[in-house]
Amino acid sequence: MAKKLQLPVQLLFLTLFIILIATGRVQVWVGIFLIGLVGSLFLGRFYCGWFCPINTVMNGVTWIKETLGINKQRTPVALTRPWVRYTVLVLFFSLFAFSMITGRAIPALPALFAVGIVVTVFFPEETWHHFLCPYSTILSLPSKGSKYNMVIDQNNCNSCGICRKICPADAVQVCDRVYAIDKSSCLVCHDCAVKCRAEAICYKSDRKVAV
């Protein structure tokens, strides 16, 4: 059910993003992101999987690549260095802050949108989500303690590895054939739940109730 609602919601927010950028009301989108940031404390990174316009278009780019049989290029090792994502974060928000303080129009959000799409044309989505996106870097912190997230039921999991292969954010981790989802990386996109043949994945609270 959640997956059926996802695309309409994504297209709605993509349209809203385009309208806000075109009319110069970027601050409204900043407010939407802040709502997503606060919400990530409880619901995980739903902003990334449901609201983010960059992710919505990236999904389309990936679909086209898969349809045309274009092989995925691996993420360059140089981009996986921790300092890279934090440098991008500082640069992006420095430009944004400069624009807000000086009143000069610097298209930080449109530029970020364009870069995300270009990166996805050449590399897998995880390159952007996991290593470059400044929003991703920020949301990864509060989402670590989120109450709700995608959870793998170990009693039903058959360790087939499908969830790890299709995850666009490389959020599925495996240790000794035990699969688990990293809340700080998960986009709450439900792709893993849809593809899981054992129906071992769902969105729920992962906190045990004290007896």
N, C-alpha and C positions, 0 to 999 in steps of 0.2 A: 504493500500500500504506500509506504513512504517513498519508494523509488518512483512510483507513478506520479507523485506530487512534485518530485524534485525538478524535472525539466520545466514545467510551467512556472514554478517559483524562480528558477534560475533566469528564465527569459524575462520575467517581470522585472527582476532587479537589474538585469542587463539593460533593459529599455530605460529604466529609471536612471541608471548610471549615465547613459548616453545623453538623456535629456538634461540632467544636472550639469554635466560637463559643457554641453552646448549653450546652456543659459547662464553659465558662470556661477552656479550655486554649489561649488565644491564642498563648502562647509556642511551641507546637508548630508553628503556622503560620509564625511568624517564622523558625523553623528551616528550614522548607521553602523560604521565600523566600531565605534565606541560601545554601542549596544551589543555587538557581536563579541567584543572584548570582555565585557562584564558577563555576558551569557556563557562564555567559555569556562568560567569558574564552575559552572554547574552542568552545562550541556556539551562541553567539548568544543571543537573547532567547527561548529555548524556554519559559521560565517563563510569559511573556506568552501565547504561542500555545497552550500545552498545559495549564498548571497553574492559571493565574489564574481564580478563580471569577467575577470581575467580567467578564472577557472572554467567558467561557462564556455568561453571561446576556445580555450585550450582543449576541452573535451571534444569540440567539433574538429579541431585540427588533428587530434589523435585518431578520431574516427575516420577522417579522410586518409590519413597515413596508413591505417590498417586496411581500409578498403582497397587502396592502391597497392598494397603489399610492400610498402616502404619499410625497410628494416630499421629498428630502433638503434640509434647510436648510443654508446655508453656515455655516462656523464664523465667529462674530463676530470682526471684526478686533481688537477689544479683548482677546480671549482669546489671540491669537497673539503677544502681546508676551512676550519672554523672561522678564521679571521676574515675570509671572503664574505660570509653572510653578514658579519657584524660591520664590515666596511660598507657594504651596500645599505645596511640599515641606517648607519650614521649619515651617509651621503644623502639618502633619500629624505630623511627628516630634517637635515640641515637645509636642503633646498626648500622644503615645505615651510620650515620656520622662517627662512629668509623672505619667502614670498608673503607670508602672513604679516611679518613685522614691517617690511618696506612697502607693501602694497603693490609690488611689481608682479605681474602675471607670469609665473613660471609653471608651465604645464607638467608638474611633477606626476600627477595621477595618470594623465594620458600617456606620458613617456613610460611610466611603469607598466601600463597596460600593453603598450607596443612591445616593450622588451620581453615581457612574459610570453607573448605570442611568438615572437621571433625565436626565442630560446626553445619553445616547444616544437617548432618546425624542424629543428635540427637534433634535438635531444629528447629523451623521455620526460614525461611530466614531472617525475620526481626531482629532476634537476632544478626546476623552479621551486617546487613546493618545499623540498628538503634543504636546499642549499642557497637559494638566491632571494626569494621573496621576503621583503622586510616585514610585511604583515604576518607572514608565516612565523618568522622569528619571534615576533611579539606574542602572537597567540599561543605559541608552543609553551610559554612559561605558565600562564594561569591554567591552561588545559591539563597540565600534569596532575592537578588535584581535582579534576572535574568528577562530579558524582555519576553522571551518565556518559556512556561511551559504547562503542562497538566492542562486544565481549565474545570470546570464543569459548564455548562449552567443551571442556576437555573430555567430558564423558561421551560426547557425540563425535568429536573431531577424529578423523581417520588419518590425519597428517598427510593429505594428498598434495598440499602445497599450492593449490589453485589460488587461494586468497593472497598469498605472497606474490604470485606472478602477476595478478591483475591489479594490485593496489597501486594507485597513481602516486602515492606519497611515500612508498617504501616504509609503511608503518607496521607491517607484519614482521615480527621477529621470531626466530626459531632457535631453540636450544635443546639438544638431545631429542629431536623430533617432536618437541612440545611447542606449539604455535601460540603466540600471544600478540596482542595489538598494543602498540605504544600510543598511549593517549595524547602525548605531546605532538605526535606526527599525524595522527589520524584525522582525515578531513570530514568524517561522518558522512561520507558519500553513499554508503550502503552497497557499493559495488561487490565487496567481499561476501556480504550476506546473500545477495542475489545469485552469485556464482557458486556458492557453497552447496555441493551436492548432498552433503550430510545434514544440511540445515542446522549447523552447529554455531552459527554466528547471528547475533541480534543486538539491537541497541537497547541497553538497559543499565540499571545501576550495578556497579561491580563491588559495592561495599556490603560486607556481611552485616547482617542485623545481629546486634548483641543479644544473647539469651540470658 
